[in-house]
């Protein structure tokens, strides 16, 4: 299972983990110390609960067994009706509620369902649960969008300082503008390569056999600025293809655009211009929340 994160609601420490890009909140933690399993069973035997979790599955789970859901819905509310997480999962093939054993054991529910369980505990508990969950998402967003991106940019920048000699001395040089024969057989990818790097992929591979052995290609040595320009060139080339502009004219436009945009970007120091999206940062909180 993926690493668990934790939030605190009132005096309870509640675990959260991600599965299939979705957040699941531990219902057991929400009622720990209060006969938790009984609370969860009592919530699940409620008719409104059965209808809600069943409709959620109908929307989100293509493998949900509707026939079993209908049976539970008809029986819900009867004194003899009893529904446990395990029984619900096995009978309906549900994905919104998960029973786990081991270190992070307990009953977990998709956040949509967990918030409803929180409301069943009390309206105030639900509001506090949502508030802390949103705070957790803000912490994670801040961490990934700021810290991760800065580390990635600095790492890439240092890599290109180290490989600057490779770019200056190993890239083959040909006057592709004068020798147009290559254009006849050139693939669209090489049209962009020559416009940006002044080199086809084949020529680069022949000049850099050791890097090729490592699985690298011409675009792996691109700087951040060059990657930005490359993305723009791809869009421009696609537009010109739709307009049925011939290959020679497209190459001229691509080359002109590459030179102009690189000149602009290379005169900017984007590392110095990085800005926070929010004044809130939580460097210490991230460590506390993750195990």
Beta strands, then each sheet from edge to edge (+ up, - down):
strand 1: 5-9
strand 2: 12-19
strand 3: 22-26
strand 4: 97-100
strand 5: 106-110
sheet 1: 1+ 2- 3+ 5- 4+
end
